[in-house]
Amino acid sequence: MKDRGILMPIYNFAKKGGLKLYLVGGILRDLILKRAKENPDFDFAIKSGAINFGRKLAKALKCGFVVLDKEHGSCRLVKKYGGLIYTFDFTDFRGKGLEEDLLHRDFTVNAIALSLGEALKDADFSKTLVDPYEGRNDIKKKIIRVVDNGAFVEDPLRILRAFSFSAILNYNIDKNTLRLAKLNRDKLTLVSGERIRDELFKILATDKAYDYFIALDKLKILDIIFPEIKKMRRIGQGPYHHLDVWQHTLETIKQLELIFKSTKNEEILEYLNAEICSQRKRKALLKFGAFLHDFGKPKTLRREKGRITFHGHERVGLNIGEAIAKRLKLSNDEIYSLHKMILWHLRPGYLADTDSLTPRAKFRYFRDAGIEALSILLLSLADQRSTKGPLTTFNARGKHEKVVAKLIKEYLKKGKEKAQERFLNGNEIMKEFKLEPSPLIGKILSEIEELQAIGKIKNKKEALSAAAKFVR
């Protein structure tokens, strides 16, 4: 086992205390599949006293320690080792013995155990695996199947975990498990937002989020997590659209994934794979932004002279999206990014509708969109490709694609350029025009920055002249 160096001290510590540790769940499944993780995590089952053992082990290993579940005797240790971050979870048996403990696991592919001592031997461990519920057979068949029919009652989050495992491993979910998921879906209201978030983002991180959102939608599981969806169903959008608001939302995720799949540019890929928070990457967050981008439409639906409109839906949707993001305990950085995506998702389309794309319009777009300028352009492209009503013309679509492509090129070019130095600062403006500190100073600086960016002023003298006009 390649992780022998970090596991051997754990084994020796347990042996010294007369305790037997069992590796359980995902680590064994991944070993059987020869699947490596970027940052390994190990689950251990122990007859009793897991929290006390974990606390003492953390002191010996000089690593982080946290109690996960006091009632069920569960704790976590986190240790940096060999350039990787290792996570070790220790949990008391949930039953009289190991087999009964495995009965309380979620899926058969995770209900496999192996003593740590056996795992550290160089010999083939397949003969010493404890596999009472035929997990290896389901791994071979590529099936996600609950160990017990009460699995979702015991922990309703497992409903989402069935889909996240299926998405990650490319396994099918068996019919009985799907039946039980549908039967127990209402229990998801009892699950905390952060636990739901983690499973959703595992799905969003794969290249098949659209397929799995469709599957979750068919079972009305998404309606339980996002009740806002119910109002989006069967709302027509007029002759520019061929889908209702909800179906258009799903189609936008699909088109975004197709864009990702066809993208070969290394700079764009690096941007999409940037980690925003806790191993959650921009690519997954952008798909979530696509999911949320039209949530404001039901509240802004109006029928004016036979036309359907959704004026201001992006601003209404902004508040709905922020409430959902907070409900899922997303980070401030993620909420900020979603704010930009939802608020400005129409902006590239407006730019495409103008007669000419002026330097001022481009500057203002990049200024307002900030770090999410590229995300918004990709979202706009997916949004447009999901709009195929009879009044959506080939020429309009083509112009939109060209404008977005041009703006993407400019964004990538800007990333290589040095930030321009300001001709003036706030102190100089206050001194020159005998002004007191106030919001006006910021407005003047913003105006000068814009004129400098579009080439209207080229030196400090011209900047002062422009500032004088603005002050007057």
Summary of the structure (lengths in Angstrom):
residues: 472
radius of gyration: 27.5
end to end distance: 74.9
largest distance: 86.1
contacts: 1455
relative contact order: 0.06
helix: 59%
strand: 11%
